[in-house]
Amino acid sequence: MILGIDVGGTHTDSVLMKNRKIIRKSKVLTDKNDILACVLSATHAVANADDLKQLKRIVLSTTISTNAVAQNQLDPVGLIVMNGPGVAPNDLPLADKTTIVAGYMNHRGIEAKEPDDDELDALKLEFARKKLDNIAIIGKFSTRNPAHERHVQALFADQSKHVSLGHHLSGQLNFPRRIATTYLNEAIWNLHSRLVGQLSSYLKQLGIDVPLYILKADGGTIDVEQSRNYPVQTILSGPAATIMGVLPFVPKDVDSVSIDVGGTTTDIALFADGAPLLEPQGVEIEGHKTLIRGLLTHSMALGGDSQIRVVDGGLQIGPERKGSAMAFDGPMPTPTDAMIFLGLAAIGDKAKAAAAIDGLAQQLKQSAQQVAEAIMQQVCENIAAKVRSMVEAVNGKPVYTIHELLEGKKIVPKQLIVVGGPAPYLAKQVGALLGLTVVVPEDSDVINASGAAMARTTVELNLIADTDAQLMSIAEEGLQVEISKRFTVDDVIEVGRDKLQKIAKAAGARDEDMEIEVTDCQSFNVMRGFSTTGKNIRVRVQIKPGLIKQESI
């Protein structure tokens, strides 16, 4: 059996699953000040002592990191960047938080200028004065040679609580995105590290010893202890959990749309030929363009608990959420109140919901029935419009799925999958507006928890081999090894596959779930004068996101 838990902003959902079937499910209120208590409560709500003994793994998805970024609740970071020539410092992201220092590698990973230790010693004193002990270090071509990042890390070792290095977080060559990624990783490190510590206590309190994983933005899992150094990978794990939960209901070879209607937001995802779309460069959150490999989702500030006001003689729904619906003693009318009033949802206090809608009706000089219907129409039209704009935006550029680049692909959705608490009450109307067949999966109210439970472990590696220099680097591992001049593309792929398997096993992957694929492979001639002196080979390998095989659960 598997236990899946989704820690959301309002509720913590849990499911106990066997052979991809939900045995029990639960929702408990989330206490942001005591996540451990929430997770324990959610566990005991679905699993008894005998169930706990049969668990094979526990998987958690969480909005904690995402909310910290969204609400700008980030720790101060000593951000050190080795920029080198070519880009003006003010054109880089986070320029106001950055200290530029000397030293850089060229594009082949060869030292062009060494770091200035006197300059770094002075910076140590400045960081000590400012009490900056969370450090992020990024060099422009550190993915080709991490020596400078490691050198600076060693100098700050005696006064840093934790250090994030750019080459550890992504092997892709995009310097501005690597700066943002490394900064965010360090800015949420304390928060995530505390969560990891609480989860360690969680297993002890349950009295069990089973693998415990956290879901990442790409829909894959990572061992919770291993995630301590890579918290940025857990950003947007909530929307990723939805996609993994929806995946079993997406027909193959069909374009589909999924919408997850929550209390505060609605998340939208697209599927091309049955496969989720991937952010090709990396996810963007609150203006931070990162190299975090993630599934493509769009979030809109509209949910069941969005506040409703009368503004300039009309209804304004959201974007803020002031609390629960008035049917649940909340402070403001919400779409949930309209659903209850119309008899679509048999929840809460109907008299209080009616009072909420009647208050709006008096301001608009309309009947309560007219206002409730108008609320539902506006909610559904806003969601449908967002879906249309997302499809249009995606079709304006190359389409990347978790498996491949689909050249010339235009997404034409045929099916709408609606999940979340309000899903049954909105699905038919949104589907009609979009002209799509509608599916509301069973247990759609806990789809995030079931999606997390079924996700497989994912890993990505980037390898660069320079046969002229006779060096090969594995960026994320910070490794450089000597190779022969006769090294080929096939040799690089073989090394990548072998290394990937070892890393994946350490992260908790099972043999039967390791579907390894080459997602990028390029080879360029190295020229000196008019002669070819070697090859520059670039390979990216991954264990693709997906669901664990049934025999492994």
Secondary structure, DSSP 8 states (H G I E B T S, - for coil): -EEEEEE-SSEEEEEEEETTEEEEEEEEE--TT-HHHHHHHHHHTT--HHHHHH--EEEEEESHHHHHHHTT-----EEEEE--SSS-GGGSTTGGGEEE-S-EE-TTS-EEE---HHHHHHHHHHHHHHT--EEEEEETTTTT--HHHHHHHHHHGGG-SEEEEHHHH--SS-HHHHHHHHHHHHHTHHHHHHHHHHHHHHHHHHT----EEEE-TTS-EEETTGGGG-GGGGTTHHHHHHHHHHGGGS-TT--EEEEEE-SS-EEEEEEETTEEBB-SS--EETTEE-----B-EEEES--TT--EEEETTEEEE-S---SS-GGGT-SS--HHHHHHHTTS---S-HHHHHHHHHHHHHHHTS-HHHHHHHHHHHHHHHHHHHHHHHHHHHTTS-EEBSS-EETT------EEEEESTTHHHHHHHHHHHHT-EEE--TTGGGHHHHHHHHB-B--EEEEEEETTTTEEEEGGGTEEEE--TT--HHHHHHHHHHHHHHHHHHTT--GGG--EEEEEEEEEEEEETTEEEEEEEEEEEEE---B--GGG-
